[in-house]
């Protein structure tokens, strides 16, 4: 299983971003499309390494991350 990040788009009714686990990107699209609706985009979640050499990602996107990267740096 891999983890994928879903972007519902800037006009999303709920949260803009969500996570899903699936065996493949294709399966992630099928699962989400059938269960919830059509997302704007789905990509594999790749968490960047921080200066402490750990994989860490802040979800709320503060101005400066405490450690690691920001969700907006995932380049949707």
C-alpha positions in Angstrom: 0.0 0.0 0.0 1.1 3.5 -0.8 -0.2 6.8 0.5 -1.6 9.4 -1.9 -2.6 13.0 -1.4 -5.9 14.2 -2.9 -6.4 17.8 -4.0 -10.2 18.5 -4.2 -9.5 22.0 -5.7 -9.8 25.5 -4.4 -13.6 25.3 -4.4 -13.8 22.2 -2.3 -16.8 22.1 0.0 -14.9 20.3 2.8 -11.1 20.1 3.3 -9.1 20.8 0.3 -6.6 18.0 0.8 -7.0 14.4 2.0 -5.0 11.2 2.2 -5.9 7.8 0.8 -4.0 4.5 0.8 -4.2 2.2 -2.2 -2.1 -0.4 -4.1 -1.6 1.9 -7.0 -2.3 5.4 -8.3 -5.0 4.0 -10.6 -6.7 2.2 -7.7 -6.6 5.4 -5.6 -8.4 7.3 -8.5 -11.0 4.5 -8.8 -11.6 4.2 -5.1 -12.0 7.9 -4.6 -14.1 8.5 -7.7 -16.5 5.7 -6.9 -16.8 6.4 -3.2 -16.7 10.2 -2.9 -16.4 12.0 -6.2 -13.9 13.2 -8.8 -10.9 15.0 -7.3 -8.9 17.7 -9.1 -5.7 15.7 -8.6 -4.1 12.7 -6.8 -0.4 12.2 -6.4 1.9 9.9 -4.4 2.7 11.5 -1.1 6.4 12.1 -0.9 7.4 13.6 2.4 10.6 15.7 2.2 13.5 15.1 4.5 14.2 17.8 7.1 17.5 19.1 8.2 17.3 16.4 11.0 17.1 13.7 8.3 13.5 12.7 9.2 10.5 12.7 6.9 8.1 15.3 8.2 5.3 17.4 6.7 3.2 20.1 8.4 -0.4 20.0 7.2 -1.6 23.4 8.3 1.0 25.3 6.3 2.3 27.9 8.8 4.5 30.6 7.4 7.6 28.8 8.5 7.7 25.1 9.2 9.0 24.0 12.6 10.6 21.1 10.8 10.4 19.5 7.3 8.3 20.9 4.5 4.9 22.4 3.9 1.9 20.8 2.1 2.0 23.7 -0.4 5.5 22.6 -1.5 4.1 19.3 -2.9 3.5 21.0 -6.3 0.0 20.1 -7.3 
